[in-house]
């Protein structure tokens, strides 16, 4: 398969995931503003996570040859996880939903980290480009580990309803996006 074909398919999948996320917006059961706000914030978090992952993925896919078996398999898994994310975002207010969401996003980021490693190993950059790839790999892997670690507060009954997981996810997103503006030397 050509990179262009895989890139087109991937862009369609990311677009589909964003569309599914918008379709899952539901009207609150009653006229409760808090519930409405939760629905919008939940959607926004999922939306920005997908856009962030798409941005990283899109910059990275140009650095990889997508024709070997391991890359194709990982790419397929990543796209599956991306499509699954909007559904998991609708059940994130349950303990199992929050756990599944954290695993989904964490695994997606981990796959991105592996893609960064492939780009580094295959010599797709020199000098500053390698440093950018290494920095991207670090951000992806650390972010994945934070998403995995965010499962812990959901397992502690006293912490389940405090929104700690959502705050961890939001903070991870903000820090990771802000780190992209760091000058890599």
ABEGO torsion letter per residue (X at the ends): XBAAAAAAAAAAAAAAAAAAAAAABBBBABABAAAAAAAAAAAAAAAAAAAAAAAAAAAAAAABBAABAAAAAAAAAAAAAAAAAAAAAAAAABAAAAAAAAAAAAAAAAAAAAAAAAAAAAGABBEAAAAAAAAAAAAAAAAAAAAAAAAAAAABAAAAAAGAAAAAAAAAAAAAAAAAABBBX
